[in-house]
Amino acid sequence: MSPEAAPGVWAVYRRLLGYTGKYRQFLILAFLGMIIEALAAGAFTALMKPMVDQTFVAKNPEVRWVLPLSILGLFVVRGIATFITDYGMARTGRSVVLDLRQQILDKFLRMPSSRFDQEPIPALVSRLNYDTDQVSQATSEAIKISVTDTLTILVMIGVMLMQSVKVTLAVLVIAPIIGFISSKVGKRYRRINRGIQDGVGMMAQAAEEALSAQHEVKIYGMQDAEHKRYAGLARSNLGMHLKVEATKATASATVQILAAAALAVILLVAGQEAMQGRMTAGAFVTLMTSMMVLLPSLKRITNVQSIIQRGVAASDRLFGILDQPDEPDNGKRELGRALGEIRFEAVSVRYSEKGRAALSEVSFTAKPGTVTAIVGRSGSGKTSLIRLLPRFYEPSSGHIRLDDLDIRELKLADLRRQIALVSQQVMLFDDSVMANVRYGKADASDAEVWQALRAANAEEFVLKLPEGVHTAIGERGGRLSGGQKQRLAIARAILKDAPILILDEATAALDNESERLVQDALAHLIPDRTTLIIAHRLSTVEHADQVLVLDEGRLAEIGTHAELLQRGGLYSHLHQMQFRDSDSS
């Protein structure tokens, strides 16, 4: 690790270790266990001297039972200490992971919507799952190895000093060399592990895309292409893993060679001491045993850099998420239930400084109890317009008012409580029908849920499900048809009973029968609300109170269906093209 990189690495690691503070009682127990483990190992090696000298040299019968029972007792104590250490560290590490996962998910849900345009969802999920697992090892396994093996090394050196200061000092010459190797290895680990974590996110993204689009993959015969794409990412990830293992193996082998050199020094110096009568056979065996206990500890201490650097790289990414700003919520005004008058005043939106405006100087008013349809070619700004009302995105200029209040003055929770949304791509959760509908009102009674299902024309098909309203509907409602999913979304919106309703091409992908049922359900939802409808089929907006016609981000026309047809402008042109296409089909 280079000197300039070290402060940053340890700053990240210190911040990570700060998460263990809540679990200090488990850490204290674990540290006590580690101390007992190290002392037990030292006591065992110290017993080698009397065992050899008294049993094999002096042949003292008094120690026949004492020494074996002492060793047995030591290992019972050490076993209990090991259990306490392992449990305490595991409890701490997994608890830190739990806390981090909850914080990260909470942070994702508080981020601006624009943040999700910058990085694929699978990559974010990879951070939530894979990166936090690396953190667990860095806060449990790495600490356990570092503390236990460091204590063991110190105790073993103490035992060796008790036998021969000269031999011990000769062995300690290798310590600075091992420290130098560890620092170099750590720098390489951190660089490679960041690449591994990025690669895992890319693999997750590729797999999710291929599986989500499995129908398209099959129909276009692209199985081999998807396999090659994933295999390429997997091979790249394998290469980085192998670099980590090669680095670990090289460092380990070097440490073992150095340790062998230390053993050779022990033999030379201890032999000299024995010939001069300053060392007994038992002292020599104790020195050799201590050195053999030291070897695995030295090896683990060198390799622990890999675990720590993985944890630091993962923590760096996770803290990068936690340190990002939340979506702005500076509004101070509270709002119970709005009347529902919406007014856009010269509203413009530009997603990037260099890109063209998604909306430019759009102004209109939607009165309570009216239906406003929003139509236009693809890319004209329809979706951008409705994203502004719940403040998923902020206007670059202009004002949006709700009941004469600038929506930026309102608390986000109060603003969004006024809005219900039914979109073409219905988002349902892998839960029961009841849970999905109750999403609209968490404290709704069963009777209220059934009332919403009846109003949404969903009661009939729900009763036919295997477990009725308690039937699990699968990921994204995969066990339901498109029309059934739409009606559950409408039931959810009915249950919310918000004064503003946004319909984002809610019937665009449905067959005629499903569309009829959904339209009938919407008829129960629309009255007495301010409704904004993004419409693909112009036949669905004939009864709207006003139609906004967008073109390249500008409000090209506004009026009723009849007025716009009579005007002979863009709306009339779109209407003629659509009905000519439907007639020809």
Sequence and secondary structure as in RCSB ss.txt:
>XXXX:A:sequence
MSPEAAPGVWAVYRRLLGYTGKYRQFLILAFLGMIIEALAAGAFTALMKPMVDQTFVAKNPEVRWVLPLSILGLF
VVRGIATFITDYGMARTGRSVVLDLRQQILDKFLRMPSSRFDQEPIPALVSRLNYDTDQVSQATSEAIKISVTDT
LTILVMIGVMLMQSVKVTLAVLVIAPIIGFISSKVGKRYRRINRGIQDGVGMMAQAAEEALSAQHEVKIYGMQDA
EHKRYAGLARSNLGMHLKVEATKATASATVQILAAAALAVILLVAGQEAMQGRMTAGAFVTLMTSMMVLLPSLKR
ITNVQSIIQRGVAASDRLFGILDQPDEPDNGKRELGRALGEIRFEAVSVRYSEKGRAALSEVSFTAKPGTVTAIV
GRSGSGKTSLIRLLPRFYEPSSGHIRLDDLDIRELKLADLRRQIALVSQQVMLFDDSVMANVRYGKADASDAEVW
QALRAANAEEFVLKLPEGVHTAIGERGGRLSGGQKQRLAIARAILKDAPILILDEATAALDNESERLVQDALAHL
IPDRTTLIIAHRLSTVEHADQVLVLDEGRLAEIGTHAELLQRGGLYSHLHQMQFRDSDSS
>XXXX:A:secstr
  TTTHHHHHHHHHHHHGGGGGGHHHHHHHHHHHHHHHHHHHHHHHHHHHIIIIIIIS  GGGTTHHHHHHHHHH
HHHHHHHHHHHHHHHHHHHHHHHHHHHHHHHHHHHS GGGGGTS HHHHHHIIIIIHHHHHHHHTHHHHHHHHHH
HHHHHHHHHHHHH HHHHHHHGGGHHHHHHHHHHHHHHHHHHHHHHHHHHHHHHHHHHHHHHTHHHHHHTT HHH
HHHHHHHHHHHHHHHHHHHHHHHHHHHHHHHHHHHHHHHHHHHHHHHHHHTT   HHHHHHHHHHHHHHHHHHHH
HHHHHHHHHHHHHHHHHHHHHHTS        B  SS    EEEEEEEE SSSSS  SEEEEEEEE TT EEEEE
ESTTSSHHHHHHHTTTSS  SEEEEEETTEEGGGB HHHHHTTEEEEESS    SSBHHHHHGGG TT  HHHHH
HHHHHTT HHHHHHSTTGGG B  GGGTTS HHHHHHHHHHHHHHHT SEEEEESTTTT  HHHHHHHHHHHHHH
STTSEEEEE SSGGGGTT SEEEEEETTEEEEEE HHHHHHHTSHHHHHHHHHHHHHHH 
